Amino acid sequence: MIFHLQYCEHLNEAKPPGGTELLNRPTWQKESLLVLAWIPIVCILSSPMVLYVLSLSLPPGDNVLGMSSSFLTFIRGGIGVVLSAIKSLVLPKLANLVTKLVYGRDNVPPNAAGRLMMGAMAVLAVVAPAVTLILVNQDCGAAWLQLWRPCTDSHQFAISVDQTVSHFQYVAPCGAGRCYQDSSGVWLQNSTADIHISTTITSHEQICRPAYVADGRCPRAVVGSLGDLYAKELVASASISPIITLLRATPQMQKLKVWVMRHVLRQSQYESRTSIDRLVFGTVLNLELPFLLGFCYPALPVLACLVVLLNAGVFYTAATYLELKIASESPARMSFKYLWGSFASGSALIMWLFIECDWHGKWLVIVGMPSCAMAGCACWNMTLWRRRSGTAVLRASLLEPLVPAEHELGVQGIALETVHA
């Protein structure tokens, strides 16, 4: 068993009606209020990813946003640490705070914070940078030109030629003017003509509003830029997150946290507990990155496995040897539908790349990838149906709580001993 991620379930254990279950039942009014309160927070947290994508295209100092060269360099270099901190530290805290404000401290549904975090991560890591990249990158929508100072002047880059550039002489039959007679007795005269050119070399629209060209450059730019972003985030998660988790789990830091909460914040009944949401979601959500770009960026699966292994080792060490107390009042859940969405986005990116580049085998990719995904989904659903209809008590599914409730620990402990025996 890997630090309680797999656990045993009850066999059709009936729960009494009423009680706290009715209080924790979500309603559409509170769900709507939860979404309305969460959207502005997600937009604010997405701003670093948008700035990072803009920094890849904007020229330093010569943009309407006033971003200097040092600021753009800082954004490009520190985006991995920022995204990792948002994912593992900021996001779980804000999700728990918003759900408690909407539902009340003791009436939060079991997976309300988890759903908020999954939706926020979909926007932070996928939607915000991908949409911004498609809009502003030079190989895609090239909207960064609207933020370039020279393009704010409608007369800039309007270069045209309308002038006489040369002259030439020719011989024509005699008309009005001075004529002469040639050797054959024909009257002729010399005439002069101008060479006039009137044409447009470049226009403001051609430079500042270029048309999209479907030649494969845009999907390659999306893969390259998003791959670099995710690689930086995974490297930061592998190097910083385990150290922070280990330091927070030490007895000295736990005692300091208790002292601050009791004496500074005046919470006399406070007990030091670490939320499972912060420890697990920051690690499990890294699985979406290989599903999204692992087909095109082979380094991402390796980095994601490294992050999961390091964080799992630190979590096991903290829970086993440092006696880290885990708060299980809001079990963390992870829906497979979220990872299916990441896989679908990665497959769509591959198909887009094959279609625009007109590579051989594009029809095999277009038909084969959705067919394999549907076949895999059908096999998975059949496996779950067999497990639920059979007598097996061990479930390795992230659809279930990663930490069981306190009243389930006794029954599940007996089941675990039976399975391991």
VOGU-3710 file (C-alpha; in Angstrom, 3 decimals, decimal comma):
1> mifhlqyceh> 0,000/0,000/0,000  1,362/3,425/-0,983  0,814/5,845/1,956  -2,940/5,177/2,128  -3,695/6,156/-1,458  -5,335/2,763/-1,942  -7,843/1,776/0,664  -10,647/-0,695/1,249  -14,316/0,138/0,967  -17,352/-1,167/2,769
11> lneakppggt> -19,563/-3,840/1,254  -22,871/-2,059/0,670  -22,872/-0,447/4,105  -26,105/1,528/4,486  -25,921/5,004/5,961  -28,711/6,438/8,046  -30,725/9,192/6,410  -30,650/12,731/7,664  -27,932/14,038/9,958  -25,089/16,055/8,499
21> ellnrptwqk> -25,551/14,538/5,025  -28,524/16,827/4,358  -26,572/19,869/5,518  -23,647/19,056/3,216  -25,846/18,539/0,165  -24,999/21,206/-2,456  -27,771/23,373/-3,903  -27,790/25,233/-7,181  -27,893/28,586/-5,381  -24,757/27,870/-3,390
31> esllvlawip> -23,055/26,244/-6,382  -23,746/29,349/-8,470  -22,437/31,589/-5,703  -19,357/29,372/-5,422  -18,624/29,684/-9,145  -19,182/33,457/-9,145  -16,795/33,861/-6,212  -14,183/31,559/-7,748  -14,017/33,033/-11,273  -12,297/36,338/-10,282
41> ivcilsspmv> -9,770/34,434/-8,179  -8,927/32,141/-11,090  -8,536/35,127/-13,419  -6,088/36,778/-11,023  -4,101/33,564/-10,544  -3,931/33,085/-14,333  -2,267/36,457/-14,892  1,331/35,158/-14,387  0,816/32,569/-17,153  -0,586/35,233/-19,477
51> lyvlslslpp> 2,365/37,520/-18,731  4,786/34,662/-19,396  3,290/34,006/-22,824  3,359/37,727/-23,599  7,001/37,932/-22,524  7,911/35,417/-25,249  6,739/37,830/-27,967  6,881/41,392/-26,640  10,015/43,441/-27,338  11,477/44,860/-24,110
61> gdnvlgmsss> 10,796/48,534/-23,497  9,094/49,080/-26,852  5,614/47,930/-25,833  2,508/49,751/-24,669  2,445/47,769/-21,394  5,757/49,303/-20,319  7,431/45,951/-19,598  11,171/46,369/-19,278  13,825/43,883/-20,266  14,557/42,933/-16,633
71> fltfirggig> 10,868/42,300/-15,901  10,447/40,094/-18,969  13,572/38,147/-18,025  12,262/37,660/-14,486  8,906/36,378/-15,771  10,563/33,935/-18,166  12,920/32,578/-15,534  10,623/32,476/-12,519  7,368/31,214/-14,025  8,091/27,620/-13,000
81> vvlsaikslv> 8,421/28,543/-9,320  5,321/30,761/-9,493  3,153/28,078/-11,107  4,389/25,406/-8,694  3,672/27,648/-5,683  0,192/28,481/-6,947  -0,595/24,822/-7,568  0,660/23,379/-4,280  0,320/26,265/-1,786  -1,975/29,088/-2,854
91> lpklanlvtk> -4,702/27,207/-4,707  -5,684/24,707/-1,947  -5,809/27,465/0,677  -8,037/29,690/-1,435  -10,300/26,798/-2,447  -10,856/25,785/1,165  -11,453/29,406/2,186  -14,023/30,060/-0,557  -15,951/26,836/0,110  -16,118/27,590/3,846
101> lvygrdnvpp> -17,326/31,136/3,184  -20,098/29,891/0,874  -21,235/26,761/2,717  -20,124/27,523/6,244  -17,211/26,034/8,153  -19,008/22,805/9,110  -21,275/22,292/6,080  -18,778/22,003/3,200  -19,590/19,133/0,772  -16,901/16,419/0,619
111> naagrlmmga> -15,380/17,360/-2,726  -16,244/21,032/-3,172  -12,669/22,285/-2,776  -11,358/19,520/-5,034  -13,672/20,497/-7,869  -12,629/24,119/-7,546  -8,949/23,196/-7,690  -9,373/20,953/-10,733  -11,267/23,652/-12,607  -8,719/26,289/-11,642
121> mavlavvapa> -5,800/24,121/-12,753  -7,472/23,520/-16,106  -7,600/27,295/-16,614  -4,174/28,069/-15,144  -2,119/25,374/-16,839  -4,013/24,820/-20,105  -6,682/27,326/-21,113  -5,019/30,640/-20,168  -1,529/30,000/-21,640  -2,798/28,096/-24,698
131> vtlilvnqdc> -5,406/30,686/-25,692  -2,990/33,565/-25,083  -0,309/31,807/-27,099  -2,620/31,181/-30,063  -3,682/34,815/-30,022  -0,363/36,630/-29,546  2,358/34,386/-30,996  3,860/35,573/-34,271  3,294/32,173/-35,903  -0,390/32,144/-34,878
141> gaawlqlwrp> -2,591/35,204/-34,403  0,310/37,696/-34,018  -1,783/39,889/-31,708  1,405/40,954/-29,888  1,817/43,516/-32,676  -1,136/45,438/-31,255  0,981/45,961/-28,111  4,048/47,097/-30,097  4,451/50,873/-30,071  5,143/51,326/-33,827
151> ctdshqfais> 1,843/49,594/-34,619  -0,152/52,118/-32,577  0,459/54,692/-35,343  -1,834/53,973/-38,292  0,565/55,693/-40,698  3,580/53,673/-39,619  4,925/51,186/-42,205  2,758/52,769/-44,951  5,401/52,901/-47,692  4,396/53,629/-51,280
161> vdqtvshfqy> 6,011/54,991/-54,469  4,286/57,570/-56,692  6,891/59,420/-58,730  8,744/59,663/-62,032  11,861/57,592/-61,774  13,401/58,001/-65,263  12,974/59,130/-68,894  13,504/57,572/-72,265  13,525/58,850/-75,856  11,818/57,304/-78,842
171> vapcgagrcy> 11,314/58,105/-82,553  7,765/58,716/-83,753  6,105/59,980/-86,967  6,186/63,697/-87,360  3,502/65,570/-85,549  3,439/68,912/-83,877  6,972/69,977/-83,233  10,392/69,819/-84,792  10,743/67,082/-87,419  13,491/65,739/-89,610
181> qdssgvwlqn> 13,647/63,597/-92,726  15,482/60,309/-92,685  17,374/58,656/-95,542  14,206/57,148/-96,977  12,431/60,451/-97,018  10,091/59,802/-94,068  9,515/62,678/-91,729  10,147/61,755/-88,091  10,635/63,441/-84,797  12,335/62,604/-81,490
191> stadihistt> 10,037/62,411/-78,448  10,700/61,989/-74,724  8,517/59,974/-72,265  8,582/59,658/-68,491  8,753/56,389/-66,528  6,250/56,808/-63,671  5,745/54,262/-60,876  2,745/54,274/-58,534  2,596/51,267/-56,204  2,285/50,294/-52,510
201> itsheqicrp> 5,315/48,546/-51,049  4,027/47,885/-47,530  0,936/48,918/-45,614  0,118/49,215/-41,927  -2,254/46,256/-42,106  0,324/43,983/-43,748  2,833/44,545/-40,940  0,570/44,948/-37,890  -2,284/42,629/-38,880  -0,767/39,699/-40,750
211> ayvadgrcpr> -3,044/36,921/-41,952  -2,916/33,444/-40,405  -1,069/30,892/-42,530  -1,922/27,226/-41,986  1,567/25,819/-42,602  2,183/24,037/-39,277  4,069/26,839/-37,560  1,308/27,627/-35,062  0,920/24,114/-33,568  4,706/23,781/-33,377
221> avvgslgdly> 4,854/27,106/-31,513  2,144/25,907/-29,107  4,024/22,668/-28,407  7,367/24,413/-27,927  6,156/27,239/-25,693  3,812/25,146/-23,527  6,403/22,390/-23,281  8,998/24,831/-21,941  6,450/26,234/-19,463  5,501/22,795/-18,135
231> akelvasasi> 9,124/21,664/-17,970  10,018/24,689/-15,837  7,045/24,035/-13,542  7,921/20,341/-13,110  11,572/21,117/-12,390  10,477/23,628/-9,742  8,039/21,092/-8,260  10,738/18,419/-8,125  13,328/20,672/-6,481  11,326/22,991/-4,216
241> spiitllrat> 8,039/21,319/-3,254  9,566/18,257/-1,489  11,887/20,483/0,558  9,025/22,759/1,652  6,841/19,770/2,555  9,623/18,170/4,573  10,399/21,398/6,430  6,734/21,986/7,243  6,490/18,455/8,659  9,376/18,810/11,118
251> pqmqklkvwv> 8,387/18,988/14,810  10,028/22,394/15,165  7,945/23,928/12,383  4,791/22,263/13,706  5,404/23,727/17,173  6,111/27,155/15,682  2,881/26,988/13,682  0,895/26,056/16,796  2,482/28,884/18,804  1,701/31,467/16,107
261> mrhvlrqsqy> -1,911/30,306/15,729  -2,550/30,217/19,479  -0,699/33,294/20,689  -0,696/35,605/17,659  -3,978/34,723/15,935  -5,714/33,861/19,240  -6,995/30,410/18,251  -6,588/28,650/21,563  -7,985/25,287/20,373  -5,789/25,051/17,295
271> esrtsidrlv> -4,059/21,731/16,587  -1,401/21,376/13,914  -2,726/19,328/11,007  -1,678/19,278/7,362  -4,384/19,257/4,721  -4,273/16,275/2,416  -5,522/18,531/-0,380  -2,316/20,563/-0,419  -0,038/17,530/-0,262  -1,785/15,371/-2,818
281> fgtvlnlelp> -3,334/17,721/-5,355  -0,078/19,501/-6,053  1,403/16,110/-6,971  -1,497/14,354/-8,659  -2,342/17,301/-10,919  1,113/16,969/-12,472  -0,225/13,869/-14,210  -2,208/16,067/-16,582  0,931/17,491/-18,207  2,167/14,192/-19,787
291> fllgfcypal> -1,378/13,529/-21,024  -1,484/16,962/-22,627  1,959/17,267/-24,261  3,681/13,959/-23,568  3,167/12,835/-27,164  5,204/15,776/-28,492  7,497/16,657/-25,560  9,114/13,415/-24,288  10,805/15,101/-21,318  7,469/15,823/-19,604
301> pvlaclvvll> 6,583/12,203/-18,656  10,052/11,723/-17,164  9,829/14,940/-15,137  6,282/14,155/-13,995  7,319/10,709/-12,746  10,245/12,305/-10,907  7,920/14,826/-9,215  5,438/12,148/-8,138  8,154/9,849/-6,764  9,932/12,608/-4,839
311> nagvfytaat> 6,732/13,987/-3,316  5,481/10,490/-2,494  8,755/9,699/-0,722  8,664/12,921/1,268  5,015/12,391/2,190  5,700/8,819/3,325  8,702/9,960/5,374  6,748/12,780/7,014  3,763/10,573/7,853  5,872/7,632/9,095
321> ylelkiases> 8,882/9,110/10,871  7,873/12,688/11,665  4,348/11,772/12,849  2,711/14,285/10,544  -0,986/14,661/11,384  -3,297/14,644/8,381  -6,591/16,516/8,437  -9,192/14,151/6,968  -12,337/16,223/7,392  -12,287/17,101/3,679
331> parmsfkylw> -10,910/14,095/1,769  -9,174/14,957/-1,479  -10,710/13,415/-4,562  -9,488/13,316/-8,116  -11,861/12,728/-10,999  -10,712/10,688/-13,964  -12,857/12,909/-16,165  -10,321/15,669/-15,599  -7,463/13,513/-16,898  -9,621/12,385/-19,812
341> gsfasgsali> -10,034/16,042/-20,704  -6,248/16,509/-20,689  -5,820/13,432/-22,870  -8,461/14,718/-25,313  -6,701/18,098/-25,525  -3,346/16,407/-26,187  -4,888/14,229/-28,895  -6,507/17,264/-30,526  -3,125/19,026/-30,560  -1,514/16,021/-32,287
351> mwlfiecdwh> -4,266/15,874/-34,905  -3,993/19,630/-35,504  -0,239/19,266/-36,019  -0,628/16,401/-38,504  -3,371/18,194/-40,465  -1,563/21,534/-40,832  1,802/19,975/-41,650  0,127/17,509/-44,036  2,256/14,656/-42,725  1,913/11,092/-43,901
361> gkwlvivgmp> -0,384/9,033/-41,694  -2,625/11,957/-40,717  -5,781/9,957/-41,364  -4,447/7,154/-39,198  -3,915/9,662/-36,375  -7,274/11,382/-36,887  -9,204/8,108/-36,797  -6,896/6,022/-34,603  -6,453/8,270/-31,563  -10,187/8,802/-30,851
371> scamagcacw> -10,856/5,112/-31,497  -8,140/4,015/-29,056  -9,402/6,516/-26,461  -12,973/5,227/-26,700  -11,773/1,618/-26,518  -9,687/2,417/-23,427  -12,632/4,203/-21,797  -14,902/1,240/-22,471  -12,375/-1,214/-20,989  -11,927/0,970/-17,917
381> nmtlwrrrsg> -15,667/1,247/-17,314  -16,022/-2,514/-17,705  -13,231/-3,080/-15,177  -14,896/-0,744/-12,675  -18,247/-2,483/-13,192  -16,662/-5,874/-12,522  -14,988/-4,597/-9,366  -18,192/-3,101/-8,044  -20,263/-6,176/-8,844  -17,655/-8,650/-7,500
391> tavlraslle> -16,445/-9,421/-3,993  -13,140/-7,538/-4,101  -12,678/-5,016/-1,309  -9,519/-3,275/-2,520  -10,131/-0,287/-4,797  -7,283/1,624/-6,378  -9,365/4,462/-7,752  -8,739/8,176/-7,488  -12,502/8,657/-7,713  -12,647/7,762/-4,010
401> plvpaehelg> -11,296/9,787/-1,060  -7,547/9,540/-0,679  -7,984/9,500/3,118  -11,011/7,698/4,600  -13,252/9,287/7,175  -12,498/8,668/10,835  -15,530/6,423/11,390  -14,335/4,195/8,514  -10,801/3,645/9,777  -11,669/0,671/11,981
411> vqgialetvh> -13,516/-1,330/9,344  -11,018/-0,496/6,608  -8,086/-1,388/8,843  -9,502/-4,882/9,345  -10,037/-5,194/5,584  -6,492/-4,045/4,865  -5,022/-6,596/7,251  -7,056/-9,330/5,574  -5,913/-8,268/2,081  -2,231/-7,994/2,982
421> a> -2,348/-11,307/4,829
//
